[in-house]
Amino acid sequence: MTHIASIPFVALFGQMAARAWRVFTNRRHVTELKYWSDEQLKDIGLTRSDVRRALALPFYRDPTSSLSNLPEFALPTHLSAANTAKENPALTLIDGCKPKSGQIAA
């Protein structure tokens, strides 16, 4: 006896149903973001216009895919080790015990 998922039509229908359910639940979760405050959205790196843009997609498109394609969530293009020397140091040492007027010691 063959397994029912080995029949291509049944397997395809199962995949389509799973995708439709995933899109439905993701759209429901993104819809919840409409009721969050601007501060809460900022905490997770989104703006209200990002949420509106994601919900403006057709009903069959997954809104979370448009949110994950935002530039803020893109991977860095260059990676370096944490102990490599930086070209411009963040702190500058000032000679002498007393700083001159207008200079701030770091």
C-alpha positions in Angstrom: 0.0 0.0 0.0 1.4 3.4 -0.9 1.5 6.3 1.4 -1.0 9.0 0.5 1.6 11.8 0.5 3.5 10.0 -2.3 0.7 10.9 -4.7 1.9 14.1 -6.3 -1.5 15.8 -6.4 -2.1 15.2 -2.7 1.4 16.3 -1.7 1.0 19.5 -3.8 -2.4 20.2 -2.2 -0.9 19.7 1.3 1.9 22.1 0.5 -0.6 24.7 -0.8 -2.7 24.3 2.3 0.3 24.7 4.6 1.4 27.9 2.8 -2.1 29.4 2.9 -2.3 28.7 6.6 1.2 30.3 7.2 0.3 33.4 5.2 -3.0 33.7 7.1 -1.4 33.4 10.5 1.5 35.8 9.6 -1.0 38.3 8.3 -2.9 38.1 11.5 0.3 38.7 13.5 1.3 41.7 11.4 -2.2 43.1 11.8 -1.6 43.1 15.6 1.3 45.5 15.0 -1.2 48.2 13.9 -2.3 48.5 17.5 1.2 48.9 18.9 2.5 52.4 19.9 5.3 54.1 17.9 7.7 53.4 20.7 7.0 49.7 20.7 7.4 49.6 16.9 10.7 51.5 17.2 11.9 48.9 19.8 11.6 46.1 17.2 13.0 48.3 14.4 9.8 49.1 12.5 7.8 52.2 11.7 4.1 52.6 11.3 4.5 53.0 7.5 6.4 49.7 7.4 3.4 47.9 8.9 1.0 49.7 6.5 3.1 48.8 3.5 3.3 45.2 4.5 -0.5 45.0 5.0 -1.1 46.7 1.7 0.2 43.6 -0.1 -2.4 41.3 -1.8 -4.0 38.8 0.6 -2.1 35.9 -0.8 1.4 37.4 -0.2 3.1 36.9 3.1 3.5 40.3 4.8 6.4 39.2 7.0 8.6 38.7 3.9 8.3 42.4 3.0 9.2 43.3 6.6 12.2 41.1 6.7 13.5 42.6 3.4 13.8 46.1 5.0 17.4 47.5 4.9 17.5 47.6 8.7 17.4 43.8 8.8 19.9 43.2 6.1 23.1 41.4 7.0 26.2 43.5 7.1 28.2 43.5 3.9 31.6 43.4 5.6 32.5 41.5 8.7 35.8 41.8 10.7 37.1 40.4 13.9 36.4 42.2 17.1 40.1 42.7 18.0 41.2 44.3 14.7 42.5 47.8 14.9 40.1 50.5 13.8 41.2 53.3 11.4 39.7 56.1 13.4 39.9 55.7 17.2 36.9 56.8 19.1 38.9 58.5 21.9 41.8 61.0 21.6 44.3 61.6 24.4 45.1 65.2 25.3 48.7 66.0 26.4 49.1 67.8 29.8 47.3 67.6 33.1 44.9 70.5 32.5 42.9 70.5 29.3 42.9 73.7 27.3 39.7 75.6 27.0 37.2 74.0 24.6 38.8 70.6 24.8 37.2 67.7 26.5 39.3 64.9 27.9 38.1 61.4 27.1 
